[in-house]
Amino acid sequence: MAEEKKHHSLFHHKKEGEEEEEEIVHDYAKEQKHHKHVEQLTGLGAMAVGAYALHEKHKAKKDPENAHKHKVQEEIAAVVAVGAAGFAFHEHHEKKDAKKKSKECDS
């Protein structure tokens, strides 16, 4: 027991002289599917926030007393919609890269 140290933690420790060789296998199909799902979700989010921005624009016209508040909320929603659309575009390119890497590995 004096020779072996017991570690009480979440991390795995190697004993002296022990070396593990792990071959990393990357599943590009799974990565491609993940990026597709995230792209679709962010696209839906961008559409939802865009609809909210239009709703706030309509509220600003209908409620002149609180028009400034509605215009500020409209602008914030528009910025979030643009950000979500940008992230969806980014995920689209990540999906394309995963697809390209998958084809490279197959051939």
C-alpha positions as CSV (number, residue, x, y, z in Angstrom):
1,M,0.0,0.0,0.0
2,A,3.0,2.3,0.6
3,E,4.1,1.8,-3.0
4,E,0.7,2.6,-4.6
5,K,-0.8,6.0,-4.0
6,K,-4.5,6.1,-4.1
7,H,-6.0,9.3,-5.5
8,H,-9.4,10.3,-4.4
9,S,-10.5,12.6,-7.2
10,L,-12.4,12.6,-10.4
11,F,-9.3,12.4,-12.6
12,H,-7.6,9.2,-13.6
13,H,-4.0,9.0,-12.7
14,K,-1.5,6.7,-14.4
15,K,0.8,4.5,-12.4
16,E,4.5,4.9,-13.0
17,G,5.7,2.8,-15.9
18,E,2.1,2.5,-17.3
19,E,1.4,4.2,-20.6
20,E,-1.8,4.0,-22.5
21,E,-2.0,4.5,-26.2
22,E,-5.4,5.7,-27.3
23,E,-6.4,6.0,-30.9
24,I,-8.7,8.9,-31.3
25,V,-11.6,8.1,-33.7
26,H,-13.5,11.1,-34.8
27,D,-17.1,10.5,-35.9
28,Y,-17.7,13.2,-38.6
29,A,-21.2,12.0,-39.3
30,K,-22.2,12.6,-35.7
31,E,-20.5,16.0,-35.8
32,Q,-22.3,16.9,-39.1
33,K,-25.6,15.9,-37.5
34,H,-24.9,18.0,-34.4
35,H,-24.1,21.1,-36.5
36,K,-27.2,20.6,-38.6
37,H,-29.4,20.5,-35.5
38,V,-27.7,23.6,-34.0
39,E,-28.0,25.4,-37.4
40,Q,-31.8,24.6,-37.5
41,L,-32.4,25.7,-33.9
42,T,-30.5,29.0,-34.3
43,G,-32.4,29.6,-37.6
44,L,-35.7,29.1,-35.7
45,G,-34.5,31.4,-32.9
46,A,-33.6,34.1,-35.4
47,M,-37.0,33.9,-37.0
48,A,-38.7,34.0,-33.6
49,V,-36.7,37.0,-32.5
50,G,-37.4,38.7,-35.8
51,A,-41.1,38.2,-35.3
52,Y,-40.8,39.7,-31.8
53,A,-39.0,42.7,-33.3
54,L,-41.9,43.2,-35.8
55,H,-44.4,42.9,-32.9
56,E,-42.6,45.6,-30.9
57,K,-42.5,47.8,-34.0
58,H,-46.3,47.4,-34.2
59,K,-46.7,48.1,-30.5
60,A,-44.6,51.3,-30.9
61,K,-47.1,52.6,-33.5
62,K,-50.2,51.6,-31.5
63,D,-49.0,52.8,-28.0
64,P,-47.6,56.3,-28.4
65,E,-47.1,56.8,-24.6
66,N,-44.6,53.9,-24.4
67,A,-43.3,54.2,-28.0
68,H,-39.7,54.8,-26.8
69,K,-39.7,51.6,-24.7
70,H,-41.1,49.6,-27.6
71,K,-38.5,51.1,-30.1
72,V,-35.7,50.1,-27.7
73,Q,-37.0,46.6,-27.4
74,E,-37.4,46.4,-31.2
75,E,-33.8,47.4,-31.7
76,I,-32.5,44.9,-29.1
77,A,-34.6,42.1,-30.7
78,A,-33.3,43.1,-34.2
79,V,-29.7,42.9,-33.0
80,V,-30.3,39.5,-31.4
81,A,-31.9,38.2,-34.6
82,V,-28.9,39.3,-36.6
83,G,-26.6,37.6,-34.1
84,A,-28.6,34.4,-34.2
85,A,-28.6,34.4,-38.0
86,G,-24.9,34.9,-38.0
87,F,-24.5,31.9,-35.7
88,A,-26.7,29.8,-37.9
89,F,-24.5,30.8,-40.9
90,H,-21.4,29.8,-38.8
91,E,-22.9,26.4,-38.0
92,H,-23.8,25.9,-41.7
93,H,-20.1,26.3,-42.5
94,E,-19.1,24.0,-39.7
95,K,-21.5,21.4,-41.0
96,K,-20.0,21.7,-44.5
97,D,-16.5,21.3,-43.1
98,A,-17.5,18.2,-41.2
99,K,-19.0,16.8,-44.4
100,K,-15.8,17.6,-46.3
101,K,-13.6,15.9,-43.7
102,S,-15.9,12.9,-43.6
103,K,-15.4,12.5,-47.4
104,E,-11.7,12.9,-47.1
105,C,-11.5,10.1,-44.4
106,D,-13.6,7.8,-46.5
107,S,-11.4,8.1,-49.6
